[in-house]
Structure formats: C-alpha cells, structure tokens
Amino acid sequence: MRIYSEIILAGVALGTAFGQTPPTRLKFEAASVKQGDAFVAGRPATGGLRVDGAQVHLDYTLKSLIALAYNLKLYQVIGSDWLDQRFQIDAKLSAGTDRRQLPDMVQSMLSDRFHMKFHNQSKEFPIYALIVLARGTKLREQGSPEEPADPNVALTSTGYGAPGRMGAAYSDGASYSLENSKFEGRKLTMVRLASLLTAWTGRPVVDLTGLHGRYDLTFPVVDEDLRAMVSRAFLMGGGSLPPEMVQQLDSMDLASLHAGLNSFGLKLEARKLPLPILVVDSILKSPTEN
C-alpha cells in the first residue's frame, strides 16, 4: 500500500500544481494560432514541438496542448469532442524566458485565446502498473536521463505514423520504432516507455519499476498485435476508427507485447488507482486574436 500512497500523494501535489493559473503569468510575446488538418487513417501522422532559439512551433490537438500545459497524460484530460481538433501554433518566447517555461506560457494562451475554464478532481482508472518481475530485469543502463536542459539548444521531437508502422526520435537521443514485426527502443526511460504503452494498450500505464536510467530494448511483435497497437495509438491521438474496429481492438490481449516485456523482466499488472484529472468546463472552438 505504500507505493499507492506515494502515488496518491503525488497526485494531490499535481492537482495543486495544475490548479488555476496564478496571478503573475508567463506569456508568449506573440502567437499565431491556426486550425490544423485532422489526422486521417492511412496518411503519415506528423506533429509535435520544436523550439529554435526564441521561436516555438507546436502542432497538437487541443487535448494534447492542455496535457502539455499542465503536465498530464491525455487520459487525464476530460472534455468535449472538439478537444481532438488540431492547431498549429507559431509563437515567440518573451525576453528572459526559456523552453522550460513553455508549459506556463501554454497555460496562459489557453486561458487568454481559448478562454478555457476547468476544474480538478480525482477519478479511479483501471490501469496497468509497469513493474519488474521477481527474477529481476535484464535491462542495462545506457546513460542518465538527468542531463541538464540547455535553453540555447533547439528542442525537437519528431514522429511518424502510418498503418502498420510508427516511431519517433527525441532530442535527448532517445528513439523508438514499431514496425517490421518488432519493437525497437533506444535510450528510453521507463516513464517514456510507460507513455508509449499507454497509447498502445488504451489503458493508463504507471511506471512502478523504480528504474531511473535509460535503456535499450528490442523484441518481436506479431503483425496482428503490431497493427492493433498502431491503430490504438492513432485512436488515442485523436483519430477516428469504425466502431467494429474499436470493438476488435478492445478484445485483443496483445500477447506478443506482454511476452516481449516479460523477456526483459518487465510486466504490465492490471490494477485500479485514483488519479488526478482536469475537467474542461468550457473552451472556445476557435481562438481569439492575439
């Protein structure tokens, strides 16, 4: 029960952290906000965050922007269907700010341009706990994830997605690919792996491994599971699928994914856990002018 208590306490702290924006707020010096194209099945899915000096480019759904602003996972943001609308944002950092303050500035933009109102509460979720098996793990550290961020270095996160394949490369040297009947991860933290597993399983995955390094792991994934995982990630990212396909995804056990994790001494264990959520009470479909 101790680990559960620690998570719940962390959730309470997080709930305080993503409470209403404080009186003194950081803002972008200027921001152009344009509606983007919806993700379409069969086409490459692009998007993410790029910072180049004082210039910031974001290509996200509204739900993803809210999650970024308040340090949440997508499943912790509850609101209307139009939160899946994508927006492309070109902004300029104010003097004296850096990329580490981006979440605060996105909070201000959501408040000022989208007039977002919200409240915080807790909800019990069926989750997967990512844990280490009793026999231990075969993972070997590939470096520390605690490298200091340099605000003068461009931050990039690029990904791709299409039927039967997806992947991403991160500015800290980490990457992953899910294609050609295998998963291949490089320099992944367990937190990042848990985030990927959340997208692939459709259930919140909480990292309880106690592992804090970066790790490489590669394992086979049968084509049926691989297609299901990519489809689920597409759905979680704001895409739409026929109801019968969603029902099929819900019935799959992704046995090869679980076997691959087990081969490295990891396991997804089904549990229930109360987690903090942000409930969007109201938000504009189109932003006001800058």
ZANUMI-992276 format. One line per field, with one value per residue: residue number from 1; x, y, z of N, C-alpha, C in turn; residue in three letters. Coordinates in steps of 0.05 Angstrom, whole numbers, plus 5000, padded with zeros to 4 digits. Atoms other than C-alpha are relative to their C-alpha. Example, Ala and Ser with C-alpha at 12.3 -4.5 7.8 and 13.67 -1.06 7.14 Angstrom:
<sites>
nr: [1 2]
n.px: [5018 4984]
n.py: [4976 4976]
n.pz: [5000 4999]
ca.px: [5246 5273]
ca.py: [4910 4979]
ca.pz: [5156 5143]
c.px: [5018 4985]
c.py: [5024 5022]
c.pz: [5000 5014]
rest: [ALA SER]
</sites>
This chain:
<sites>
nr: [1 2 3 4 5 6 7 8 9 10 11 12 13 14 15 16 17 18 19 20 21 22 23 24 25 26 27 28 29 30 31 32 33 34 35 36 37 38 39 40 41 42 43 44 45 46 47 48 49 50 51 52 53 54 55 56 57 58 59 60 61 62 63 64 65 66 67 68 69 70 71 72 73 74 75 76 77 78 79 80 81 82 83 84 85 86 87 88 89 90 91 92 93 94 95 96 97 98 99 100 101 102 103 104 105 106 107 108 109 110 111 112 113 114 115 116 117 118 119 120 121 122 123 124 125 126 127 128 129 130 131 132 133 134 135 136 137 138 139 140 141 142 143 144 145 146 147 148 149 150 151 152 153 154 155 156 157 158 159 160 161 162 163 164 165 166 167 168 169 170 171 172 173 174 175 176 177 178 179 180 181 182 183 184 185 186 187 188 189 190 191 192 193 194 195 196 197 198 199 200 201 202 203 204 205 206 207 208 209 210 211 212 213 214 215 216 217 218 219 220 221 222 223 224 225 226 227 228 229 230 231 232 233 234 235 236 237 238 239 240 241 242 243 244 245 246 247 248 249 250 251 252 253 254 255 256 257 258 259 260 261 262 263 264 265 266 267 268 269 270 271 272 273 274 275 276 277 278 279 280 281 282 283 284 285 286 287 288 289 290]
n.px: [5017 4983 4996 5025 5002 4981 5012 5023 4990 4989 5023 5010 4981 5004 5025 4994 4983 5015 5023 5004 4975 4994 5004 4978 4998 4982 5015 4985 5000 5020 5007 5019 5014 5016 5011 4985 5015 5004 4986 5016 4989 4986 4981 4980 5008 4978 5007 4981 4989 4973 4991 4976 4995 5024 5023 5013 5021 5014 5020 5012 5029 5005 4996 4972 4990 5007 4983 4973 5001 5003 4983 5019 5003 5025 5024 5006 5014 5028 5014 5016 4987 4983 4973 4983 4993 4972 4993 4972 4994 4973 4999 4974 4995 4993 4972 4995 5013 4988 5019 5010 5023 5021 5026 5013 5009 5023 5023 5010 5013 5026 5018 5005 5008 5021 5019 5005 5007 4998 4997 4984 5012 4986 5016 4988 4996 4987 4973 4979 4975 4976 4984 4978 5005 4984 4973 4983 5001 4976 4993 4974 5002 4986 4994 5018 5019 5000 4983 5013 5010 4988 5021 4990 5000 5027 5014 5015 5013 5013 5011 5014 5019 5016 5009 4980 4974 4998 4975 4993 4973 5002 4976 4981 4986 5017 5017 5013 5014 5018 5004 4985 5005 4985 4997 4972 4997 4973 4996 5026 5006 5024 5023 5007 5011 5027 5017 5005 5018 5027 5011 5003 5020 5025 5005 4978 4978 4984 4974 4994 4976 4978 4977 4997 4981 5009 4996 5006 5014 5011 5013 5019 5029 5013 5012 5027 4997 4988 5021 5018 4986 4999 5028 5008 4985 5014 5026 4994 4990 5021 5011 5026 5001 5027 5007 4994 4972 4994 5008 4980 4976 5005 5000 4974 4983 4973 4983 4972 4989 4995 4978 4976 4993 4992 4973 4981 5005 5021 5027 5023 5018 5025 5008 5017 4986 5011 4981 5011 5008 5008 5026 5004 5028 5006 4977 5008 4992 4981 4987 5002 4975 4977]
n.py: [4976 4977 4988 4988 4975 4981 4991 4983 4975 4985 4990 4976 4978 4993 4986 4973 4988 4992 4984 4976 4986 4979 4972 4992 5022 4997 5000 4996 4973 5001 5028 5004 5025 5007 5027 5019 5022 5023 5024 5017 5027 5006 4980 4996 4982 4984 4982 4999 4974 4992 4975 4991 4974 4988 5008 5025 5011 5023 5012 5018 4998 4984 5018 5003 4974 4999 5019 4988 4977 5007 5023 5022 5019 4994 5012 4983 4976 5007 4977 5003 5014 4982 4999 5015 4983 4992 4972 4995 4975 4988 4980 4989 4998 4974 4997 5009 5027 5021 5021 5014 4986 5002 5007 4977 4983 5013 4995 4973 4999 5014 4983 4974 5003 5020 4994 5026 5002 5028 5006 5024 5021 5026 5022 5027 5011 5026 4994 5020 4992 5011 5009 5018 5026 5009 5010 4977 4991 5003 4975 4987 4971 4988 4972 4987 4982 4975 4981 4974 4989 4975 4985 4990 5022 5005 5024 5012 5026 5006 5026 5007 5020 5009 5027 5020 4990 4974 4996 4972 4994 4978 4983 5009 5024 5024 5005 5026 5006 5022 5008 5023 5022 4998 4974 4993 4976 4992 4980 4993 5001 5015 4981 4997 5025 5002 4983 5014 5022 4988 4996 5026 5017 4986 4999 4986 5016 4985 5011 5007 5017 4990 4998 4972 4995 5003 5028 5010 5026 5008 5026 5004 4996 5012 4979 4993 4983 4975 4984 4991 4980 4975 4990 4989 4975 4982 4993 4985 4974 4983 5011 5014 5027 5011 5012 5028 5002 4993 5024 5021 4992 5004 5028 5012 5001 4991 5020 4998 4977 5008 5019 4985 4986 5021 5010 4982 4999 4980 5010 4982 5012 4985 4989 4976 4979 4973 4981 4973 4993 4972 5000 4975 4991 4986 4992 4991 5017 4984 4981 4971 4988 4995]
n.pz: [5000 4998 5027 5008 4985 5012 5025 4994 4990 5023 5015 4986 5006 5028 5002 4992 5021 5023 4992 5016 5005 4980 5010 5018 5019 5023 5026 5024 5009 5021 5008 5022 4995 5023 4999 5016 5012 4982 5006 5018 5002 5025 5007 4979 4979 4991 4979 4978 4989 5009 4990 5013 4988 4988 5016 4991 5018 4988 5017 4981 4995 4976 4977 4996 4990 4972 4986 4999 4982 4972 4994 4997 5022 5015 4987 4976 5009 5006 5011 5024 5023 5017 4989 5018 5022 5000 5004 5005 4985 5003 4978 4994 4971 4990 4990 4973 4996 5016 5008 4976 4990 5020 4990 4989 5021 5013 4982 5005 5027 4998 4985 5014 5028 5001 4977 4987 4971 4993 4972 4995 4983 5001 5012 4999 5026 5004 5011 4999 4986 5012 4978 5005 4990 4977 5008 5007 5027 5017 5013 4993 5003 5023 4994 4981 5011 4986 5013 4998 5025 5008 5014 5025 5019 5011 4991 5021 4996 5025 5001 5024 4996 5023 4994 4996 4992 4986 4986 4993 4991 4980 5000 4980 5010 4999 5024 5001 5025 4999 5028 5008 4981 4975 4986 4994 4985 4994 4979 4990 4972 4995 5001 5029 5009 4990 5016 5025 4994 4997 5027 5014 4986 4995 4971 4987 4990 4980 4996 4972 5001 4983 5017 5007 5022 5027 5007 5026 5000 5026 4999 5022 4996 5023 5016 4991 4977 5008 5013 4979 4984 5016 5002 4974 4996 5018 4987 4977 5009 5011 5024 4997 5012 4999 4974 4999 4996 4972 4984 5004 4985 4971 4994 5004 4975 5006 4986 5007 4986 4973 5000 5005 4975 4981 5007 4987 4972 4994 5001 4997 4981 4999 4974 5001 4985 5004 5012 5004 5027 5005 5015 5014 4998 5024 5015 5026 5023 5015 4981 5005 5011 4982]
ca.px: [5000 5060 5072 4998 5000 5061 5025 4962 5002 5039 4971 4948 5011 5000 4928 4954 5005 4953 4904 4880 4936 4970 4961 5030 5033 5085 5061 5087 5108 5065 5029 4996 4944 4916 4870 4907 4884 4855 4894 4870 4878 4927 4966 5031 5016 5062 5064 5099 5141 5200 5239 5292 5321 5262 5217 5167 5125 5072 5028 4980 4907 4875 4875 4949 4962 4925 4964 5029 5009 4991 5040 4985 4973 4918 4872 4875 4842 4766 4724 4685 4698 4728 4788 4813 4818 4890 4922 4988 5020 5079 5100 5157 5187 5189 5257 5285 5244 5267 5236 5229 5176 5135 5080 5066 5061 5015 4971 4965 4949 4894 4864 4872 4860 4814 4780 4788 4754 4765 4765 4806 4782 4803 4779 4791 4821 4834 4909 4969 5027 5093 5134 5197 5188 5213 5271 5297 5308 5356 5358 5425 5431 5451 5462 5429 5364 5382 5423 5412 5370 5405 5354 5400 5396 5337 5287 5258 5210 5192 5148 5115 5056 5020 4982 5027 5084 5101 5161 5194 5261 5271 5321 5353 5378 5321 5280 5233 5204 5145 5148 5174 5146 5186 5191 5259 5272 5336 5355 5284 5266 5214 5169 5173 5162 5100 5074 5082 5048 4990 4980 4986 4941 4889 4897 4938 5006 5041 5115 5127 5193 5238 5286 5314 5363 5357 5351 5353 5303 5282 5232 5187 5114 5068 5037 4966 4987 5030 4973 4928 4979 4988 4912 4902 4956 4921 4855 4887 4919 4852 4839 4773 4760 4697 4660 4671 4746 4747 4709 4760 4817 4784 4781 4855 4904 4968 5003 5067 5075 5068 5116 5167 5165 5170 5233 5267 5239 5181 5107 5042 4999 4925 4904 4857 4882 4853 4889 4881 4843 4829 4757 4747 4683 4685 4733 4727 4728 4766 4817 4810 4861 4929]
ca.py: [5000 5046 5055 5070 5123 5155 5158 5187 5239 5257 5263 5312 5353 5351 5372 5433 5445 5446 5488 5555 5596 5643 5719 5731 5691 5679 5692 5686 5752 5735 5673 5655 5600 5565 5505 5444 5385 5325 5261 5215 5139 5117 5182 5196 5229 5287 5337 5355 5411 5448 5503 5542 5598 5644 5612 5558 5514 5468 5421 5389 5373 5418 5359 5349 5424 5420 5358 5393 5456 5420 5362 5310 5248 5251 5205 5256 5310 5305 5348 5358 5321 5383 5377 5329 5388 5402 5470 5495 5549 5593 5634 5676 5670 5733 5760 5726 5661 5594 5529 5501 5553 5533 5498 5562 5601 5550 5555 5630 5620 5570 5619 5683 5657 5597 5624 5555 5543 5479 5445 5389 5324 5252 5191 5117 5086 5014 5018 4977 4982 4973 4931 4890 4815 4779 4749 4819 4856 4844 4917 4953 5027 5068 5134 5181 5216 5273 5312 5387 5422 5478 5531 5552 5484 5470 5421 5373 5315 5283 5224 5186 5141 5100 5035 4982 5027 5085 5114 5177 5208 5254 5310 5275 5218 5170 5138 5081 5045 4997 4964 4904 4855 4884 4940 4974 5025 5064 5102 5100 5118 5075 5137 5145 5071 5074 5132 5091 5031 5076 5094 5021 4989 5044 5040 5086 5055 5078 5067 5030 4997 5042 5044 5113 5104 5099 5031 4996 4940 4903 4847 4815 4835 4793 4832 4828 4858 4910 4934 4937 4977 5028 5033 5044 5098 5131 5129 5156 5213 5239 5196 5160 5087 5048 5023 4950 4962 4995 4935 4888 4928 4923 4847 4837 4816 4837 4773 4786 4855 4825 4769 4819 4860 4795 4776 4837 4824 4874 4863 4900 4885 4904 4948 5004 5071 5141 5193 5268 5293 5361 5371 5424 5461 5507 5525 5562 5522 5578 5622 5697 5743 5754]
ca.pz: [5000 5010 4935 4924 4979 4947 4880 4911 4949 4885 4851 4905 4894 4819 4828 4865 4810 4755 4794 4767 4736 4787 4782 4752 4688 4635 4564 4494 4465 4405 4379 4313 4324 4263 4257 4231 4190 4226 4230 4174 4174 4120 4118 4156 4223 4240 4296 4360 4390 4360 4394 4356 4398 4414 4361 4382 4337 4365 4324 4373 4387 4439 4487 4477 4488 4554 4574 4557 4595 4659 4656 4647 4605 4552 4592 4650 4607 4603 4558 4493 4428 4395 4442 4387 4338 4318 4320 4292 4335 4317 4378 4403 4473 4513 4534 4595 4586 4560 4535 4606 4619 4558 4598 4636 4572 4540 4602 4591 4517 4533 4582 4540 4470 4482 4546 4577 4644 4682 4749 4781 4811 4821 4783 4792 4730 4710 4698 4684 4733 4697 4746 4750 4756 4818 4779 4763 4699 4641 4622 4621 4631 4570 4606 4655 4639 4685 4634 4643 4590 4552 4533 4475 4442 4396 4425 4375 4377 4311 4298 4242 4236 4182 4180 4210 4230 4277 4312 4339 4353 4414 4424 4484 4439 4453 4397 4383 4323 4318 4250 4212 4264 4322 4374 4380 4434 4445 4508 4534 4606 4639 4644 4568 4557 4602 4560 4496 4529 4548 4475 4452 4504 4512 4588 4634 4648 4712 4719 4785 4765 4807 4748 4732 4675 4600 4568 4501 4488 4425 4419 4366 4359 4315 4258 4284 4351 4317 4273 4334 4374 4318 4309 4383 4384 4324 4362 4426 4386 4363 4302 4288 4271 4254 4316 4297 4293 4361 4389 4358 4389 4458 4452 4436 4491 4455 4478 4439 4471 4541 4523 4497 4561 4603 4565 4596 4665 4660 4669 4659 4720 4719 4778 4796 4820 4833 4790 4784 4724 4693 4670 4617 4633 4573 4517 4451 4386 4353 4389 4395 4361 4392]
c.px: [5017 5003 4974 4997 5018 4988 4977 5009 5012 4977 4988 5017 4996 4974 5003 5015 4984 4974 4998 5026 5004 4998 5022 5006 5020 4984 5020 4999 4980 4995 4980 4989 4982 4989 5015 4981 4997 5017 4981 5013 5012 5020 5020 4990 5025 4990 5020 5008 5028 5007 5027 5006 4975 4974 4989 4979 4988 4979 4986 4969 4997 5005 5029 5013 4994 5017 5028 5001 5000 5013 4982 5002 4973 4975 4992 4986 4973 4986 4985 5015 5019 5028 5019 5007 5029 5003 5030 5006 5028 5001 5029 5002 5006 5028 5002 4986 5014 4980 4989 4976 4977 4973 4985 4989 4977 4975 4988 4986 4973 4980 4993 4987 4976 4979 4993 4994 5000 5000 5015 4984 5016 4981 5015 5002 5009 5027 5016 5023 5023 5020 5022 4993 5018 5028 5019 4998 5026 5008 5027 4998 5017 5007 4979 4980 5000 5019 4987 4991 5013 4979 5009 5002 4971 4989 4983 4988 4985 4990 4987 4980 4985 4990 5023 5028 4998 5027 5005 5029 4998 5027 5020 5014 4983 4984 4986 4988 4983 4993 5016 5000 5017 4997 5029 5001 5029 5000 4973 5000 4975 4975 4991 4988 4971 4981 4993 4981 4972 4986 4993 4979 4973 4994 5024 5021 5017 5026 5005 5025 5022 5026 5002 5019 4986 5007 4993 4984 4987 4987 4980 4971 4986 4984 4972 5000 5011 4980 4980 5012 5001 4972 4991 5014 4987 4974 5005 5010 4979 4988 4973 5001 4972 4995 5008 5030 5009 4993 5020 5025 4996 5001 5028 5017 5029 5021 5029 5013 5006 5024 5027 5009 5010 5028 5022 4995 4980 4973 4980 4979 4975 4993 4979 5013 4987 5022 4987 4992 4993 4975 4996 4971 4991 5026 4990 5009 5020 5012 4994 5026 5020 4997]
c.py: [5025 5014 5014 5027 5021 5011 5019 5027 5017 5011 5025 5024 5009 5015 5029 5015 5009 5013 5026 5016 5023 5027 5009 4977 5006 4997 5000 5029 5004 4971 5000 4972 4994 4971 4982 4979 4977 4977 4982 4972 4996 5021 5003 5020 5016 5019 5000 5028 5004 5027 5007 5028 5011 4991 4973 4992 4976 4991 4978 5002 5018 4984 4997 5026 5003 4981 5011 5023 4993 4974 4975 4980 5006 4989 5016 5026 4991 5024 4993 4987 5018 5004 4984 5017 5008 5029 5002 5028 5008 5023 5009 5002 5028 5001 4990 4973 4980 4977 4985 5013 4999 4992 5023 5019 4988 5002 5027 5002 4987 5017 5025 4996 4981 5003 4974 5003 4970 4997 4973 4981 4975 4980 4974 4988 4971 5005 4975 5012 4986 4993 4982 4973 4992 4991 5023 5006 4994 5026 5011 5029 5010 5029 5011 5018 5028 5021 5028 5010 5027 5016 5011 4979 4994 4974 4989 4973 4994 4972 4994 4978 4994 4972 4980 5009 5027 5001 5029 5001 5025 5014 4991 4975 4975 4997 4973 4995 4975 4993 4975 4978 5002 5029 5004 5026 5006 5022 5010 5000 4983 5018 5003 4974 4997 5017 4986 4977 5009 5003 4973 4983 5014 5002 5014 4980 5017 4986 4995 4982 5009 5003 5028 5006 5000 4972 4994 4974 4996 4973 4997 5006 4989 5022 5008 5018 5027 5018 5011 5022 5027 5012 5013 5027 5022 5010 5018 5028 5018 4990 4986 4974 4990 4986 4970 4995 5006 4976 4978 5006 4994 4970 4987 5001 5007 4982 5004 5025 4992 4981 5014 5015 4979 4991 5018 5003 5021 4987 5022 4986 5017 5008 5021 5021 5027 5018 5027 5004 5030 4998 5027 5007 5015 5009 5007 4980 5013 5021 5029 5010 5005 5028]
c.pz: [5000 4972 4991 5014 4988 4975 5005 5010 4977 4983 5013 4994 4971 4996 5008 4978 4976 5007 4983 4998 5019 4987 4981 4981 4979 4975 4977 4992 4978 4992 4978 5004 4976 5003 4981 4988 5020 4991 4983 4998 4972 4992 5023 5021 5010 5022 5022 5006 4988 5011 4987 5010 5013 4985 5009 4980 5014 4980 5016 4999 5025 5025 5007 5010 5030 5016 5003 5020 5029 5008 5006 4977 4987 5015 5025 4992 4990 4989 4974 4977 4985 5013 4982 4975 5002 4995 4995 5011 4995 5020 5004 5030 5007 5010 5029 5006 4983 4997 5024 5012 4980 5011 5012 4979 4984 5018 4995 4974 5001 5015 4984 4973 4997 5022 5014 5030 5007 5030 5003 5017 4997 4989 5002 4972 5002 4987 4997 5016 4985 5022 4991 5012 5023 4993 4993 4971 4985 4987 5010 4994 4977 5005 5019 4986 5012 4988 5000 4973 4995 4984 4973 4979 4991 5011 4978 5008 4975 5000 4973 5006 4975 5007 5002 5007 5014 5014 5006 5008 5018 5001 5020 4991 5000 4974 5004 4973 5006 4972 4994 5021 5025 5012 5006 5014 5006 5021 5011 5031 5004 4999 4971 4989 5010 4984 4973 5005 5005 4973 4987 5012 5004 5030 5013 5010 5019 5005 5030 5001 5019 4984 4989 4978 4973 4991 4971 5003 4973 5003 4977 5008 4975 4985 5009 5024 4992 4987 5021 5017 4986 4997 5026 5005 4982 5013 5025 4993 4987 4974 5005 4985 5000 5026 5002 5003 5028 5018 4997 5016 5030 5007 4998 5025 4995 5013 4994 5013 5029 5002 4996 5025 5021 4994 5011 5030 5008 4997 5002 5018 5003 5029 4996 5018 4995 4990 4997 4971 4998 4982 4988 5001 4975 4986 4972 4978 4983 5018 4992 4988 5021 5013]
rest: [MET ARG ILE TYR SER GLU ILE ILE LEU ALA GLY VAL ALA LEU GLY THR ALA PHE GLY GLN THR PRO PRO THR ARG LEU LYS PHE GLU ALA ALA SER VAL LYS GLN GLY ASP ALA PHE VAL ALA GLY ARG PRO ALA THR GLY GLY LEU ARG VAL ASP GLY ALA GLN VAL HIS LEU ASP TYR THR LEU LYS SER LEU ILE ALA LEU ALA TYR ASN LEU LYS LEU TYR GLN VAL ILE GLY SER ASP TRP LEU ASP GLN ARG PHE GLN ILE ASP ALA LYS LEU SER ALA GLY THR ASP ARG ARG GLN LEU PRO ASP MET VAL GLN SER MET LEU SER ASP ARG PHE HIS MET LYS PHE HIS ASN GLN SER LYS GLU PHE PRO ILE TYR ALA LEU ILE VAL LEU ALA ARG GLY THR LYS LEU ARG GLU GLN GLY SER PRO GLU GLU PRO ALA ASP PRO ASN VAL ALA LEU THR SER THR GLY TYR GLY ALA PRO GLY ARG MET GLY ALA ALA TYR SER ASP GLY ALA SER TYR SER LEU GLU ASN SER LYS PHE GLU GLY ARG LYS LEU THR MET VAL ARG LEU ALA SER LEU LEU THR ALA TRP THR GLY ARG PRO VAL VAL ASP LEU THR GLY LEU HIS GLY ARG TYR ASP LEU THR PHE PRO VAL VAL ASP GLU ASP LEU ARG ALA MET VAL SER ARG ALA PHE LEU MET GLY GLY GLY SER LEU PRO PRO GLU MET VAL GLN GLN LEU ASP SER MET ASP LEU ALA SER LEU HIS ALA GLY LEU ASN SER PHE GLY LEU LYS LEU GLU ALA ARG LYS LEU PRO LEU PRO ILE LEU VAL VAL ASP SER ILE LEU LYS SER PRO THR GLU ASN]
</sites>
